[in-house]
Amino acid sequence: MQKLINVLALASTAVSVAVVGTGAYVYVNKDSIIESVTEKALGSLGGLGGGLGGAGLGAPDLSPSVAPDQASTPTLPTL
């Protein structure tokens, strides 16, 4: 029984060391990890051919109009 407890304790220690080591690695290298992921994400957008900014393919105009068209609003019949 004592051998089983020792094996479980060693396994628990190994998992704890792995978690702490991974966290420390990510903390120390977070800037390079973020830069790498950003480059990969922007690289995958290269196939768009600049379609986001040219030839009328930009963002739609979502600004509200000054006065809504009165003729296009439906009216309810009076009883």
PyMOL Python script that loads the backbone (N, CA, C, O; Angstrom):
from pymol import cmd

cmd.read_pdbstr("""\
ATOM      1  N   MET A   1       0.831  -1.195   0.000  1.00  0.00           N
ATOM      2  CA  MET A   1       0.000   0.000   0.000  1.00  0.00           C
ATOM      3  C   MET A   1       0.874   1.257   0.000  1.00  0.00           C
ATOM      4  O   MET A   1       0.559   2.242  -0.667  1.00  0.00           O
ATOM      5  N   GLN A   2       1.955   1.210   0.742  1.00  0.00           N
ATOM      6  CA  GLN A   2       2.848   2.365   0.817  1.00  0.00           C
ATOM      7  C   GLN A   2       3.485   2.643  -0.548  1.00  0.00           C
ATOM      8  O   GLN A   2       3.699   3.803  -0.901  1.00  0.00           O
ATOM      9  N   LYS A   3       3.789   1.590  -1.319  1.00  0.00           N
ATOM     10  CA  LYS A   3       4.376   1.781  -2.652  1.00  0.00           C
ATOM     11  C   LYS A   3       3.396   2.487  -3.582  1.00  0.00           C
ATOM     12  O   LYS A   3       3.801   3.336  -4.376  1.00  0.00           O
ATOM     13  N   LEU A   4       2.123   2.152  -3.493  1.00  0.00           N
ATOM     14  CA  LEU A   4       1.103   2.807  -4.309  1.00  0.00           C
ATOM     15  C   LEU A   4       1.012   4.294  -3.968  1.00  0.00           C
ATOM     16  O   LEU A   4       0.909   5.136  -4.860  1.00  0.00           O
ATOM     17  N   ILE A   5       1.049   4.606  -2.689  1.00  0.00           N
ATOM     18  CA  ILE A   5       0.990   6.009  -2.253  1.00  0.00           C
ATOM     19  C   ILE A   5       2.219   6.763  -2.736  1.00  0.00           C
ATOM     20  O   ILE A   5       2.115   7.921  -3.142  1.00  0.00           O
ATOM     21  N   ASN A   6       3.389   6.117  -2.697  1.00  0.00           N
ATOM     22  CA  ASN A   6       4.610   6.762  -3.172  1.00  0.00           C
ATOM     23  C   ASN A   6       4.551   7.018  -4.683  1.00  0.00           C
ATOM     24  O   ASN A   6       4.982   8.070  -5.156  1.00  0.00           O
ATOM     25  N   VAL A   7       4.021   6.065  -5.424  1.00  0.00           N
ATOM     26  CA  VAL A   7       3.889   6.245  -6.875  1.00  0.00           C
ATOM     27  C   VAL A   7       2.931   7.389  -7.180  1.00  0.00           C
ATOM     28  O   VAL A   7       3.204   8.209  -8.057  1.00  0.00           O
ATOM     29  N   LEU A   8       1.820   7.452  -6.469  1.00  0.00           N
ATOM     30  CA  LEU A   8       0.867   8.546  -6.678  1.00  0.00           C
ATOM     31  C   LEU A   8       1.478   9.896  -6.296  1.00  0.00           C
ATOM     32  O   LEU A   8       1.216  10.899  -6.960  1.00  0.00           O
ATOM     33  N   ALA A   9       2.269   9.932  -5.260  1.00  0.00           N
ATOM     34  CA  ALA A   9       2.923  11.172  -4.849  1.00  0.00           C
ATOM     35  C   ALA A   9       3.930  11.626  -5.905  1.00  0.00           C
ATOM     36  O   ALA A   9       4.017  12.815  -6.214  1.00  0.00           O
ATOM     37  N   LEU A  10       4.688  10.683  -6.453  1.00  0.00           N
ATOM     38  CA  LEU A  10       5.636  11.033  -7.514  1.00  0.00           C
ATOM     39  C   LEU A  10       4.916  11.519  -8.766  1.00  0.00           C
ATOM     40  O   LEU A  10       5.350  12.479  -9.403  1.00  0.00           O
ATOM     41  N   ALA A  11       3.820  10.860  -9.116  1.00  0.00           N
ATOM     42  CA  ALA A  11       3.053  11.286 -10.280  1.00  0.00           C
ATOM     43  C   ALA A  11       2.471  12.681 -10.064  1.00  0.00           C
ATOM     44  O   ALA A  11       2.472  13.504 -10.980  1.00  0.00           O
ATOM     45  N   SER A  12       1.984  12.943  -8.881  1.00  0.00           N
ATOM     46  CA  SER A  12       1.445  14.258  -8.564  1.00  0.00           C
ATOM     47  C   SER A  12       2.528  15.329  -8.626  1.00  0.00           C
ATOM     48  O   SER A  12       2.287  16.432  -9.117  1.00  0.00           O
ATOM     49  N   THR A  13       3.705  15.011  -8.135  1.00  0.00           N
ATOM     50  CA  THR A  13       4.825  15.951  -8.186  1.00  0.00           C
ATOM     51  C   THR A  13       5.217  16.228  -9.629  1.00  0.00           C
ATOM     52  O   THR A  13       5.489  17.372  -9.991  1.00  0.00           O
ATOM     53  N   ALA A  14       5.248  15.189 -10.455  1.00  0.00           N
ATOM     54  CA  ALA A  14       5.616  15.362 -11.859  1.00  0.00           C
ATOM     55  C   ALA A  14       4.605  16.250 -12.591  1.00  0.00           C
ATOM     56  O   ALA A  14       4.988  17.107 -13.387  1.00  0.00           O
ATOM     57  N   VAL A  15       3.339  16.046 -12.323  1.00  0.00           N
ATOM     58  CA  VAL A  15       2.308  16.875 -12.956  1.00  0.00           C
ATOM     59  C   VAL A  15       2.422  18.323 -12.477  1.00  0.00           C
ATOM     60  O   VAL A  15       2.294  19.249 -13.278  1.00  0.00           O
ATOM     61  N   SER A  16       2.657  18.520 -11.208  1.00  0.00           N
ATOM     62  CA  SER A  16       2.791  19.875 -10.678  1.00  0.00           C
ATOM     63  C   SER A  16       3.991  20.593 -11.282  1.00  0.00           C
ATOM     64  O   SER A  16       3.902  21.768 -11.638  1.00  0.00           O
ATOM     65  N   VAL A  17       5.105  19.893 -11.397  1.00  0.00           N
ATOM     66  CA  VAL A  17       6.306  20.497 -11.989  1.00  0.00           C
ATOM     67  C   VAL A  17       6.048  20.827 -13.461  1.00  0.00           C
ATOM     68  O   VAL A  17       6.492  21.869 -13.944  1.00  0.00           O
ATOM     69  N   ALA A  18       5.346  19.965 -14.170  1.00  0.00           N
ATOM     70  CA  ALA A  18       5.041  20.223 -15.573  1.00  0.00           C
ATOM     71  C   ALA A  18       4.144  21.443 -15.738  1.00  0.00           C
ATOM     72  O   ALA A  18       4.354  22.250 -16.643  1.00  0.00           O
ATOM     73  N   VAL A  19       3.156  21.581 -14.879  1.00  0.00           N
ATOM     74  CA  VAL A  19       2.240  22.729 -14.968  1.00  0.00           C
ATOM     75  C   VAL A  19       2.973  24.026 -14.655  1.00  0.00           C
ATOM     76  O   VAL A  19       2.814  25.020 -15.364  1.00  0.00           O
ATOM     77  N   VAL A  20       3.771  24.018 -13.601  1.00  0.00           N
ATOM     78  CA  VAL A  20       4.516  25.227 -13.230  1.00  0.00           C
ATOM     79  C   VAL A  20       5.546  25.558 -14.306  1.00  0.00           C
ATOM     80  O   VAL A  20       5.728  26.728 -14.643  1.00  0.00           O
ATOM     81  N   GLY A  21       6.217  24.555 -14.845  1.00  0.00           N
ATOM     82  CA  GLY A  21       7.204  24.795 -15.894  1.00  0.00           C
ATOM     83  C   GLY A  21       6.581  25.347 -17.153  1.00  0.00           C
ATOM     84  O   GLY A  21       7.136  26.256 -17.772  1.00  0.00           O
ATOM     85  N   THR A  22       5.438  24.817 -17.544  1.00  0.00           N
ATOM     86  CA  THR A  22       4.741  25.323 -18.728  1.00  0.00           C
ATOM     87  C   THR A  22       4.276  26.756 -18.516  1.00  0.00           C
ATOM     88  O   THR A  22       4.397  27.591 -19.412  1.00  0.00           O
ATOM     89  N   GLY A  23       3.750  27.040 -17.341  1.00  0.00           N
ATOM     90  CA  GLY A  23       3.319  28.410 -17.040  1.00  0.00           C
ATOM     91  C   GLY A  23       4.477  29.388 -17.069  1.00  0.00           C
ATOM     92  O   GLY A  23       4.342  30.498 -17.584  1.00  0.00           O
ATOM     93  N   ALA A  24       5.615  28.986 -16.519  1.00  0.00           N
ATOM     94  CA  ALA A  24       6.794  29.856 -16.524  1.00  0.00           C
ATOM     95  C   ALA A  24       7.289  30.077 -17.951  1.00  0.00           C
ATOM     96  O   ALA A  24       7.666  31.194 -18.305  1.00  0.00           O
ATOM     97  N   TYR A  25       7.291  29.029 -18.775  1.00  0.00           N
ATOM     98  CA  TYR A  25       7.728  29.156 -20.165  1.00  0.00           C
ATOM     99  C   TYR A  25       6.828  30.118 -20.936  1.00  0.00           C
ATOM    100  O   TYR A  25       7.316  30.973 -21.675  1.00  0.00           O
ATOM    101  N   VAL A  26       5.530  29.979 -20.765  1.00  0.00           N
ATOM    102  CA  VAL A  26       4.589  30.857 -21.466  1.00  0.00           C
ATOM    103  C   VAL A  26       4.744  32.300 -20.979  1.00  0.00           C
ATOM    104  O   VAL A  26       4.681  33.229 -21.784  1.00  0.00           O
ATOM    105  N   TYR A  27       4.944  32.496 -19.691  1.00  0.00           N
ATOM    106  CA  TYR A  27       5.099  33.846 -19.150  1.00  0.00           C
ATOM    107  C   TYR A  27       6.360  34.510 -19.693  1.00  0.00           C
ATOM    108  O   TYR A  27       6.340  35.686 -20.055  1.00  0.00           O
ATOM    109  N   VAL A  28       7.444  33.763 -19.748  1.00  0.00           N
ATOM    110  CA  VAL A  28       8.711  34.337 -20.216  1.00  0.00           C
ATOM    111  C   VAL A  28       8.667  34.612 -21.719  1.00  0.00           C
ATOM    112  O   VAL A  28       9.229  35.607 -22.175  1.00  0.00           O
ATOM    113  N   ASN A  29       8.014  33.757 -22.489  1.00  0.00           N
ATOM    114  CA  ASN A  29       8.014  33.880 -23.946  1.00  0.00           C
ATOM    115  C   ASN A  29       6.697  34.395 -24.505  1.00  0.00           C
ATOM    116  O   ASN A  29       6.408  34.168 -25.680  1.00  0.00           O
ATOM    117  N   LYS A  30       5.892  35.079 -23.704  1.00  0.00           N
ATOM    118  CA  LYS A  30       4.564  35.486 -24.161  1.00  0.00           C
ATOM    119  C   LYS A  30       4.619  36.445 -25.344  1.00  0.00           C
ATOM    120  O   LYS A  30       3.765  36.372 -26.228  1.00  0.00           O
ATOM    121  N   ASP A  31       5.603  37.342 -25.381  1.00  0.00           N
ATOM    122  CA  ASP A  31       5.675  38.296 -26.482  1.00  0.00           C
ATOM    123  C   ASP A  31       5.963  37.602 -27.809  1.00  0.00           C
ATOM    124  O   ASP A  31       5.337  37.916 -28.821  1.00  0.00           O
ATOM    125  N   SER A  32       6.902  36.664 -27.811  1.00  0.00           N
ATOM    126  CA  SER A  32       7.207  35.965 -29.054  1.00  0.00           C
ATOM    127  C   SER A  32       6.059  35.042 -29.464  1.00  0.00           C
ATOM    128  O   SER A  32       5.827  34.850 -30.658  1.00  0.00           O
ATOM    129  N   ILE A  33       5.343  34.472 -28.510  1.00  0.00           N
ATOM    130  CA  ILE A  33       4.197  33.613 -28.830  1.00  0.00           C
ATOM    131  C   ILE A  33       3.093  34.453 -29.471  1.00  0.00           C
ATOM    132  O   ILE A  33       2.506  34.044 -30.473  1.00  0.00           O
ATOM    133  N   ILE A  34       2.810  35.616 -28.905  1.00  0.00           N
ATOM    134  CA  ILE A  34       1.771  36.497 -29.457  1.00  0.00           C
ATOM    135  C   ILE A  34       2.158  36.956 -30.854  1.00  0.00           C
ATOM    136  O   ILE A  34       1.317  36.986 -31.751  1.00  0.00           O
ATOM    137  N   GLU A  35       3.435  37.315 -31.049  1.00  0.00           N
ATOM    138  CA  GLU A  35       3.897  37.763 -32.360  1.00  0.00           C
ATOM    139  C   GLU A  35       3.773  36.646 -33.396  1.00  0.00           C
ATOM    140  O   GLU A  35       3.365  36.892 -34.531  1.00  0.00           O
ATOM    141  N   SER A  36       4.121  35.438 -33.012  1.00  0.00           N
ATOM    142  CA  SER A  36       4.039  34.300 -33.926  1.00  0.00           C
ATOM    143  C   SER A  36       2.594  34.026 -34.343  1.00  0.00           C
ATOM    144  O   SER A  36       2.314  33.803 -35.521  1.00  0.00           O
ATOM    145  N   VAL A  37       1.689  34.043 -33.383  1.00  0.00           N
ATOM    146  CA  VAL A  37       0.282  33.792 -33.690  1.00  0.00           C
ATOM    147  C   VAL A  37      -0.281  34.917 -34.562  1.00  0.00           C
ATOM    148  O   VAL A  37      -1.065  34.658 -35.475  1.00  0.00           O
ATOM    149  N   THR A  38       0.111  36.160 -34.287  1.00  0.00           N
ATOM    150  CA  THR A  38      -0.362  37.290 -35.089  1.00  0.00           C
ATOM    151  C   THR A  38       0.128  37.173 -36.525  1.00  0.00           C
ATOM    152  O   THR A  38      -0.639  37.403 -37.460  1.00  0.00           O
ATOM    153  N   GLU A  39       1.401  36.817 -36.712  1.00  0.00           N
ATOM    154  CA  GLU A  39       1.931  36.665 -38.069  1.00  0.00           C
ATOM    155  C   GLU A  39       1.209  35.555 -38.818  1.00  0.00           C
ATOM    156  O   GLU A  39       0.904  35.708 -40.001  1.00  0.00           O
ATOM    157  N   LYS A  40       0.933  34.449 -38.155  1.00  0.00           N
ATOM    158  CA  LYS A  40       0.235  33.349 -38.811  1.00  0.00           C
ATOM    159  C   LYS A  40      -1.187  33.759 -39.181  1.00  0.00           C
ATOM    160  O   LYS A  40      -1.670  33.404 -40.256  1.00  0.00           O
ATOM    161  N   ALA A  41      -1.864  34.501 -38.304  1.00  0.00           N
ATOM    162  CA  ALA A  41      -3.234  34.924 -38.581  1.00  0.00           C
ATOM    163  C   ALA A  41      -3.268  35.919 -39.735  1.00  0.00           C
ATOM    164  O   ALA A  41      -4.116  35.818 -40.621  1.00  0.00           O
ATOM    165  N   LEU A  42      -2.349  36.877 -39.725  1.00  0.00           N
ATOM    166  CA  LEU A  42      -2.325  37.857 -40.804  1.00  0.00           C
ATOM    167  C   LEU A  42      -1.848  37.232 -42.102  1.00  0.00           C
ATOM    168  O   LEU A  42      -2.252  37.666 -43.180  1.00  0.00           O
ATOM    169  N   GLY A  43      -0.999  36.227 -42.018  1.00  0.00           N
ATOM    170  CA  GLY A  43      -0.552  35.541 -43.213  1.00  0.00           C
ATOM    171  C   GLY A  43      -1.680  34.779 -43.885  1.00  0.00           C
ATOM    172  O   GLY A  43      -1.710  34.670 -45.111  1.00  0.00           O
ATOM    173  N   SER A  44      -2.596  34.258 -43.106  1.00  0.00           N
ATOM    174  CA  SER A  44      -3.725  33.541 -43.695  1.00  0.00           C
ATOM    175  C   SER A  44      -4.714  34.490 -44.356  1.00  0.00           C
ATOM    176  O   SER A  44      -5.524  34.060 -45.177  1.00  0.00           O
ATOM    177  N   LEU A  45      -4.661  35.773 -44.013  1.00  0.00           N
ATOM    178  CA  LEU A  45      -5.545  36.754 -44.646  1.00  0.00           C
ATOM    179  C   LEU A  45      -4.954  37.275 -45.948  1.00  0.00           C
ATOM    180  O   LEU A  45      -5.614  38.057 -46.633  1.00  0.00           O
ATOM    181  N   GLY A  46      -3.748  36.880 -46.320  1.00  0.00           N
ATOM    182  CA  GLY A  46      -3.100  37.368 -47.527  1.00  0.00           C
ATOM    183  C   GLY A  46      -3.848  37.015 -48.791  1.00  0.00           C
ATOM    184  O   GLY A  46      -3.660  37.699 -49.798  1.00  0.00           O
ATOM    185  N   GLY A  47      -4.675  36.002 -48.807  1.00  0.00           N
ATOM    186  CA  GLY A  47      -5.418  35.597 -49.987  1.00  0.00           C
ATOM    187  C   GLY A  47      -6.586  36.501 -50.331  1.00  0.00           C
ATOM    188  O   GLY A  47      -7.220  36.313 -51.369  1.00  0.00           O
ATOM    189  N   LEU A  48      -6.885  37.471 -49.491  1.00  0.00           N
ATOM    190  CA  LEU A  48      -8.009  38.359 -49.775  1.00  0.00           C
ATOM    191  C   LEU A  48      -7.683  39.355 -50.872  1.00  0.00           C
ATOM    192  O   LEU A  48      -8.599  39.891 -51.496  1.00  0.00           O
ATOM    193  N   GLY A  49      -6.425  39.619 -51.127  1.00  0.00           N
ATOM    194  CA  GLY A  49      -6.040  40.516 -52.205  1.00  0.00           C
ATOM    195  C   GLY A  49      -6.399  41.960 -51.945  1.00  0.00           C
ATOM    196  O   GLY A  49      -6.654  42.695 -52.899  1.00  0.00           O
ATOM    197  N   GLY A  50      -6.431  42.397 -50.720  1.00  0.00           N
ATOM    198  CA  GLY A  50      -6.738  43.793 -50.425  1.00  0.00           C
ATOM    199  C   GLY A  50      -8.204  44.124 -50.625  1.00  0.00           C
ATOM    200  O   GLY A  50      -8.537  45.298 -50.787  1.00  0.00           O
ATOM    201  N   GLY A  51      -9.068  43.175 -50.622  1.00  0.00           N
ATOM    202  CA  GLY A  51     -10.487  43.409 -50.871  1.00  0.00           C
ATOM    203  C   GLY A  51     -11.190  44.158 -49.767  1.00  0.00           C
ATOM    204  O   GLY A  51     -12.335  44.575 -49.942  1.00  0.00           O
ATOM    205  N   LEU A  52     -10.539  44.340 -48.635  1.00  0.00           N
ATOM    206  CA  LEU A  52     -11.215  45.040 -47.543  1.00  0.00           C
ATOM    207  C   LEU A  52     -11.255  46.548 -47.736  1.00  0.00           C
ATOM    208  O   LEU A  52     -12.069  47.219 -47.101  1.00  0.00           O
ATOM    209  N   GLY A  53     -10.401  47.102 -48.592  1.00  0.00           N
ATOM    210  CA  GLY A  53     -10.354  48.550 -48.675  1.00  0.00           C
ATOM    211  C   GLY A  53     -10.611  49.123 -50.037  1.00  0.00           C
ATOM    212  O   GLY A  53     -10.599  50.347 -50.169  1.00  0.00           O
ATOM    213  N   GLY A  54     -10.841  48.341 -51.055  1.00  0.00           N
ATOM    214  CA  GLY A  54     -10.934  48.935 -52.377  1.00  0.00           C
ATOM    215  C   GLY A  54     -12.162  48.505 -53.155  1.00  0.00           C
ATOM    216  O   GLY A  54     -12.806  47.505 -52.839  1.00  0.00           O
ATOM    217  N   ALA A  55     -12.473  49.289 -54.187  1.00  0.00           N
ATOM    218  CA  ALA A  55     -13.506  48.990 -55.183  1.00  0.00           C
ATOM    219  C   ALA A  55     -14.882  48.765 -54.565  1.00  0.00           C
ATOM    220  O   ALA A  55     -15.607  47.864 -54.985  1.00  0.00           O
ATOM    221  N   GLY A  56     -15.239  49.556 -53.594  1.00  0.00           N
ATOM    222  CA  GLY A  56     -16.574  49.471 -53.028  1.00  0.00           C
ATOM    223  C   GLY A  56     -16.794  48.277 -52.129  1.00  0.00           C
ATOM    224  O   GLY A  56     -17.936  47.971 -51.788  1.00  0.00           O
ATOM    225  N   LEU A  57     -15.740  47.597 -51.738  1.00  0.00           N
ATOM    226  CA  LEU A  57     -15.887  46.429 -50.898  1.00  0.00           C
ATOM    227  C   LEU A  57     -15.605  46.741 -49.438  1.00  0.00           C
ATOM    228  O   LEU A  57     -15.420  45.826 -48.635  1.00  0.00           O
ATOM    229  N   GLY A  58     -15.570  48.011 -49.086  1.00  0.00           N
ATOM    230  CA  GLY A  58     -15.275  48.398 -47.718  1.00  0.00           C
ATOM    231  C   GLY A  58     -16.461  48.169 -46.801  1.00  0.00           C
ATOM    232  O   GLY A  58     -17.442  47.528 -47.178  1.00  0.00           O
ATOM    233  N   ALA A  59     -16.361  48.689 -45.615  1.00  0.00           N
ATOM    234  CA  ALA A  59     -17.428  48.531 -44.639  1.00  0.00           C
ATOM    235  C   ALA A  59     -18.659  49.322 -45.078  1.00  0.00           C
ATOM    236  O   ALA A  59     -18.511  50.427 -45.602  1.00  0.00           O
ATOM    237  N   PRO A  60     -19.848  48.802 -44.886  1.00  0.00           N
ATOM    238  CA  PRO A  60     -21.059  49.519 -45.286  1.00  0.00           C
ATOM    239  C   PRO A  60     -21.293  50.741 -44.393  1.00  0.00           C
ATOM    240  O   PRO A  60     -20.845  50.783 -43.248  1.00  0.00           O
ATOM    241  N   ASP A  61     -21.995  51.718 -44.932  1.00  0.00           N
ATOM    242  CA  ASP A  61     -22.315  52.926 -44.180  1.00  0.00           C
ATOM    243  C   ASP A  61     -23.501  52.626 -43.271  1.00  0.00           C
ATOM    244  O   ASP A  61     -24.621  52.439 -43.747  1.00  0.00           O
ATOM    245  N   LEU A  62     -23.260  52.579 -41.974  1.00  0.00           N
ATOM    246  CA  LEU A  62     -24.312  52.258 -41.012  1.00  0.00           C
ATOM    247  C   LEU A  62     -24.779  53.479 -40.231  1.00  0.00           C
ATOM    248  O   LEU A  62     -25.464  53.342 -39.218  1.00  0.00           O
ATOM    249  N   SER A  63     -24.415  54.669 -40.692  1.00  0.00           N
ATOM    250  CA  SER A  63     -24.836  55.867 -39.981  1.00  0.00           C
ATOM    251  C   SER A  63     -26.334  56.091 -40.188  1.00  0.00           C
ATOM    252  O   SER A  63     -26.856  55.818 -41.269  1.00  0.00           O
ATOM    253  N   PRO A  64     -27.025  56.583 -39.165  1.00  0.00           N
ATOM    254  CA  PRO A  64     -28.474  56.788 -39.295  1.00  0.00           C
ATOM    255  C   PRO A  64     -28.770  57.952 -40.233  1.00  0.00           C
ATOM    256  O   PRO A  64     -28.017  58.923 -40.299  1.00  0.00           O
ATOM    257  N   SER A  65     -29.878  57.836 -40.954  1.00  0.00           N
ATOM    258  CA  SER A  65     -30.264  58.922 -41.858  1.00  0.00           C
ATOM    259  C   SER A  65     -30.845  60.071 -41.034  1.00  0.00           C
ATOM    260  O   SER A  65     -31.282  59.888 -39.898  1.00  0.00           O
ATOM    261  N   VAL A  66     -30.836  61.261 -41.640  1.00  0.00           N
ATOM    262  CA  VAL A  66     -31.301  62.455 -40.933  1.00  0.00           C
ATOM    263  C   VAL A  66     -32.806  62.389 -40.702  1.00  0.00           C
ATOM    264  O   VAL A  66     -33.275  62.632 -39.590  1.00  0.00           O
ATOM    265  N   ALA A  67     -33.559  62.065 -41.739  1.00  0.00           N
ATOM    266  CA  ALA A  67     -35.016  61.957 -41.606  1.00  0.00           C
ATOM    267  C   ALA A  67     -35.473  60.713 -42.356  1.00  0.00           C
ATOM    268  O   ALA A  67     -35.128  60.550 -43.526  1.00  0.00           O
ATOM    269  N   PRO A  68     -36.233  59.840 -41.725  1.00  0.00           N
ATOM    270  CA  PRO A  68     -36.703  58.644 -42.437  1.00  0.00           C
ATOM    271  C   PRO A  68     -37.718  59.013 -43.507  1.00  0.00           C
ATOM    272  O   PRO A  68     -38.413  60.023 -43.391  1.00  0.00           O
ATOM    273  N   ASP A  69     -37.801  58.199 -44.542  1.00  0.00           N
ATOM    274  CA  ASP A  69     -38.728  58.428 -45.632  1.00  0.00           C
ATOM    275  C   ASP A  69     -40.154  58.151 -45.140  1.00  0.00           C
ATOM    276  O   ASP A  69     -40.471  57.028 -44.748  1.00  0.00           O
ATOM    277  N   GLN A  70     -40.985  59.150 -45.163  1.00  0.00           N
ATOM    278  CA  GLN A  70     -42.350  59.018 -44.653  1.00  0.00           C
ATOM    279  C   GLN A  70     -43.218  58.155 -45.555  1.00  0.00           C
ATOM    280  O   GLN A  70     -44.163  57.530 -45.074  1.00  0.00           O
ATOM    281  N   ALA A  71     -42.924  58.104 -46.850  1.00  0.00           N
ATOM    282  CA  ALA A  71     -43.758  57.351 -47.778  1.00  0.00           C
ATOM    283  C   ALA A  71     -43.562  55.850 -47.620  1.00  0.00           C
ATOM    284  O   ALA A  71     -44.450  55.075 -47.977  1.00  0.00           O
ATOM    285  N   SER A  72     -42.442  55.434 -47.105  1.00  0.00           N
ATOM    286  CA  SER A  72     -42.179  54.004 -47.022  1.00  0.00           C
ATOM    287  C   SER A  72     -42.641  53.388 -45.703  1.00  0.00           C
ATOM    288  O   SER A  72     -42.565  52.171 -45.541  1.00  0.00           O
ATOM    289  N   THR A  73     -43.111  54.192 -44.769  1.00  0.00           N
ATOM    290  CA  THR A  73     -43.576  53.641 -43.495  1.00  0.00           C
ATOM    291  C   THR A  73     -45.009  53.158 -43.629  1.00  0.00           C
ATOM    292  O   THR A  73     -45.859  53.899 -44.122  1.00  0.00           O
ATOM    293  N   PRO A  74     -45.291  51.972 -43.216  1.00  0.00           N
ATOM    294  CA  PRO A  74     -46.664  51.456 -43.321  1.00  0.00           C
ATOM    295  C   PRO A  74     -47.584  52.173 -42.342  1.00  0.00           C
ATOM    296  O   PRO A  74     -47.167  52.593 -41.263  1.00  0.00           O
ATOM    297  N   THR A  75     -48.833  52.301 -42.743  1.00  0.00           N
ATOM    298  CA  THR A  75     -49.838  52.908 -41.868  1.00  0.00           C
ATOM    299  C   THR A  75     -50.898  51.881 -41.536  1.00  0.00           C
ATOM    300  O   THR A  75     -51.210  51.016 -42.354  1.00  0.00           O
ATOM    301  N   LEU A  76     -51.447  51.972 -40.355  1.00  0.00           N
ATOM    302  CA  LEU A  76     -52.499  51.064 -39.926  1.00  0.00           C
ATOM    303  C   LEU A  76     -53.860  51.651 -40.310  1.00  0.00           C
ATOM    304  O   LEU A  76     -54.066  52.859 -40.192  1.00  0.00           O
ATOM    305  N   PRO A  77     -54.782  50.816 -40.764  1.00  0.00           N
ATOM    306  CA  PRO A  77     -56.114  51.341 -41.115  1.00  0.00           C
ATOM    307  C   PRO A  77     -56.850  51.785 -39.852  1.00  0.00           C
ATOM    308  O   PRO A  77     -56.705  51.182 -38.789  1.00  0.00           O
ATOM    309  N   THR A  78     -57.627  52.832 -39.985  1.00  0.00           N
ATOM    310  CA  THR A  78     -58.409  53.327 -38.859  1.00  0.00           C
ATOM    311  C   THR A  78     -59.757  52.616 -38.827  1.00  0.00           C
ATOM    312  O   THR A  78     -60.324  52.309 -39.875  1.00  0.00           O
ATOM    313  N   LEU A  79     -60.254  52.362 -37.665  1.00  0.00           N
ATOM    314  CA  LEU A  79     -61.533  51.666 -37.514  1.00  0.00           C
ATOM    315  C   LEU A  79     -62.646  52.599 -37.194  1.00  0.00           C
ATOM    316  O   LEU A  79     -63.788  52.166 -37.037  1.00  0.00           O
TER     317      LEU A  79
END
""", "prot")
cmd.dss("prot")
cmd.show_as("cartoon", "prot")
cmd.util.cbc("prot")
cmd.orient("prot")
